[in-house]
Amino acid sequence: AEAASEVWCRRVRELGGCSQAGNRHCFECAQRGVTYVDITVGSFVCTTCSGLLRGLNPPHRVKSISMTTFTEPEVVFLQSRGNEVCRKIWLGLFDARTSLIPDSRDPQKVKEFLQEKYEKKRWYVPPDQVKGPAYTKGSASTPIQGSVPEGKPLRTLLGEPAPSLSAAASTSSQVTLNTRPPPSNTS
């Protein structure tokens, strides 16, 4: 049993290290060097954020990567999730144009962000509705938190003079599409 436990612990350390690039940075604040796993959602986090996650309602179950033992179901869950998959679930509706990722040096702002993310589920997409491929070993297709490509201003993508496009982009969330066919004039 002790040998099996060591295998699971080693696998968790691998997941937090080189096998998945997205797991090397804290899922919550993007700081390099993860030391904990959030067993509740399946992400890799830093020491500071692990404490903040424990303070949520309900508290997240957080375990130290180096000081704890892991069960096979926990490791399988972490393998199926990781930071990249968690980003698609918990930040699936996140829009950098309307929301800000807090500065990791401001614990109060990070705590408020975590409450929005987990307690209010502001940007949540159910796992069965997550778009894109599921976890694949070595996948590094999702950028680290804080560098969301969809959030770049249009002028950085298209060059400076794009006023009509940027105005349209900023109001696109307010546009509603009429999907009903026009009424027929059969009187």
C-alpha positions as CSV (number, residue, x, y, z in Angstrom):
1,A,0.0,0.0,0.0
2,E,2.9,2.4,0.8
3,A,4.5,1.8,-2.6
4,A,1.2,2.5,-4.4
5,S,0.8,5.7,-2.4
6,E,4.3,6.8,-3.4
7,V,3.4,6.1,-7.1
8,W,0.3,8.4,-6.8
9,C,2.3,11.1,-5.0
10,R,4.9,11.0,-7.7
11,R,2.3,11.2,-10.4
12,V,0.7,14.3,-8.8
13,R,4.2,16.0,-8.7
14,E,4.7,15.1,-12.4
15,L,1.3,16.7,-13.2
16,G,2.3,19.9,-11.3
17,G,5.7,20.0,-13.0
18,C,6.8,19.3,-16.5
19,S,4.1,16.9,-17.9
20,Q,1.5,19.7,-18.2
21,A,2.8,23.2,-18.8
22,G,-0.4,24.9,-17.7
23,N,-0.1,23.3,-14.2
24,R,3.2,25.0,-13.4
25,H,1.5,28.3,-12.7
26,C,-1.2,28.8,-10.0
27,F,-4.7,28.5,-11.5
28,E,-5.9,31.4,-9.4
29,C,-3.2,34.0,-9.6
30,A,-0.8,32.8,-12.3
31,Q,2.2,32.8,-10.0
32,R,4.9,30.3,-11.0
33,G,5.5,27.4,-8.6
34,V,2.5,25.4,-7.5
35,T,2.6,23.7,-4.1
36,Y,-1.0,22.6,-3.6
37,V,-3.8,20.9,-5.5
38,D,-7.4,21.9,-5.2
39,I,-9.1,18.5,-5.0
40,T,-12.5,20.1,-5.2
41,V,-12.1,21.4,-8.8
42,G,-8.8,19.6,-9.9
43,S,-6.5,22.5,-10.3
44,F,-2.9,23.3,-9.2
45,V,-2.4,26.4,-7.0
46,C,0.2,28.3,-4.9
47,T,0.4,28.4,-1.1
48,T,-1.4,31.8,-0.8
49,C,-4.3,30.8,-3.0
50,S,-4.7,27.5,-1.2
51,G,-5.5,29.4,2.0
52,L,-8.0,31.6,0.2
53,L,-9.7,28.5,-1.3
54,R,-10.1,27.0,2.1
55,G,-11.9,30.2,3.2
56,L,-14.6,30.0,0.5
57,N,-18.1,28.9,1.2
58,P,-18.2,25.9,1.0
59,P,-14.4,25.5,1.5
60,H,-12.4,23.8,-1.2
61,R,-10.5,20.7,-0.3
62,V,-6.8,21.6,-0.8
63,K,-3.8,19.2,-0.4
64,S,-0.1,19.9,-0.3
65,I,1.7,18.3,-3.3
66,S,4.8,17.3,-1.3
67,M,3.4,16.7,2.2
68,T,0.3,14.6,1.6
69,T,-0.6,11.2,0.2
70,F,-3.1,10.9,-2.6
71,T,-5.6,8.2,-3.5
72,E,-6.0,6.7,-6.9
73,P,-9.4,8.4,-7.5
74,E,-7.8,11.8,-6.6
75,V,-5.0,11.3,-9.0
76,V,-7.3,10.1,-11.8
77,F,-9.5,13.2,-11.2
78,L,-6.4,15.5,-11.3
79,Q,-5.3,13.8,-14.6
80,S,-8.7,14.4,-16.1
81,R,-8.7,18.1,-15.1
82,G,-5.6,20.2,-14.4
83,N,-5.5,24.0,-14.9
84,E,-6.2,24.0,-18.6
85,V,-9.5,22.0,-18.3
86,C,-10.4,24.0,-15.1
87,R,-9.9,27.2,-17.1
88,K,-12.5,26.0,-19.7
89,I,-14.9,25.2,-16.9
90,W,-14.5,27.9,-14.3
91,L,-13.5,30.7,-16.7
92,G,-15.4,29.5,-19.7
93,L,-17.5,32.7,-20.0
94,F,-14.7,35.0,-18.8
95,D,-14.3,38.1,-21.0
96,A,-11.2,40.2,-20.4
97,R,-13.0,43.2,-21.9
98,T,-15.6,43.2,-19.1
99,S,-13.8,41.5,-16.2
100,L,-10.3,41.9,-14.7
101,I,-8.0,39.2,-13.3
102,P,-6.8,40.6,-9.9
103,D,-3.2,41.4,-9.1
104,S,-1.8,38.4,-7.2
105,R,-0.3,40.8,-4.7
106,D,-3.7,42.0,-3.5
107,P,-5.2,39.1,-1.4
108,Q,-8.5,40.9,-0.9
109,K,-9.0,41.3,-4.7
110,V,-8.0,37.7,-5.3
111,K,-10.5,36.5,-2.6
112,E,-13.3,38.5,-4.2
113,F,-12.4,37.1,-7.6
114,L,-12.5,33.5,-6.2
115,Q,-15.9,34.2,-4.7
116,E,-17.2,35.4,-8.1
117,K,-15.6,32.3,-9.7
118,Y,-16.7,29.6,-7.4
119,E,-19.5,30.8,-5.1
120,K,-21.4,32.8,-7.7
121,K,-20.2,30.7,-10.7
122,R,-20.0,33.9,-12.7
123,W,-18.0,32.4,-15.6
124,Y,-18.9,28.7,-15.1
125,V,-19.5,26.4,-18.0
126,P,-20.7,22.8,-17.0
127,P,-17.9,20.2,-17.8
128,D,-20.2,18.4,-20.3
129,Q,-20.6,21.6,-22.3
130,V,-16.9,22.5,-22.4
131,K,-15.8,23.0,-26.0
132,G,-12.5,21.7,-27.4
133,P,-10.6,18.5,-26.8
134,A,-10.6,17.0,-23.3
135,Y,-7.4,16.7,-21.4
136,T,-4.6,15.2,-23.4
137,K,-1.2,14.5,-22.0
138,G,1.2,17.4,-22.7
139,S,-1.5,19.7,-24.1
140,A,-0.5,23.3,-23.8
141,S,-3.1,24.9,-26.1
142,T,-4.6,27.2,-23.5
143,P,-2.6,30.3,-22.5
144,I,-1.8,31.0,-18.9
145,Q,-4.4,33.0,-16.9
146,G,-4.1,36.7,-17.6
147,S,-3.2,36.4,-21.3
148,V,-6.6,35.6,-22.7
149,P,-6.2,36.1,-26.5
150,E,-9.9,37.0,-27.0
151,G,-9.4,40.0,-24.8
152,K,-6.9,41.8,-26.9
153,P,-8.1,45.2,-28.1
154,L,-8.9,45.2,-31.9
155,R,-6.3,47.9,-32.6
156,T,-3.6,45.5,-31.5
157,L,-4.9,42.8,-33.9
158,L,-5.9,45.0,-36.8
159,G,-3.7,48.1,-36.6
160,E,-4.6,51.5,-35.1
161,P,-7.5,52.8,-37.3
162,A,-10.4,50.5,-36.6
163,P,-12.9,52.7,-34.8
164,S,-16.1,51.3,-36.3
165,L,-14.9,47.7,-35.6
166,S,-14.0,48.4,-32.0
167,A,-17.3,50.2,-31.4
168,A,-19.1,47.2,-32.8
169,A,-17.1,44.8,-30.7
170,S,-17.8,46.6,-27.5
171,T,-21.6,46.6,-28.1
172,S,-21.8,43.1,-29.6
173,S,-22.8,41.6,-26.3
174,Q,-25.9,43.8,-26.4
175,V,-27.0,42.7,-29.9
176,T,-29.9,40.2,-30.0
177,L,-30.6,38.2,-33.0
178,N,-34.2,37.7,-34.3
179,T,-34.4,34.0,-35.1
180,R,-38.1,33.9,-35.9
181,P,-39.0,34.0,-39.6
182,P,-40.7,37.2,-40.8
183,P,-44.5,37.0,-40.6
184,S,-46.2,36.0,-43.8
185,N,-48.7,38.3,-45.3
186,T,-51.4,35.8,-46.0
187,S,-54.6,37.7,-45.1
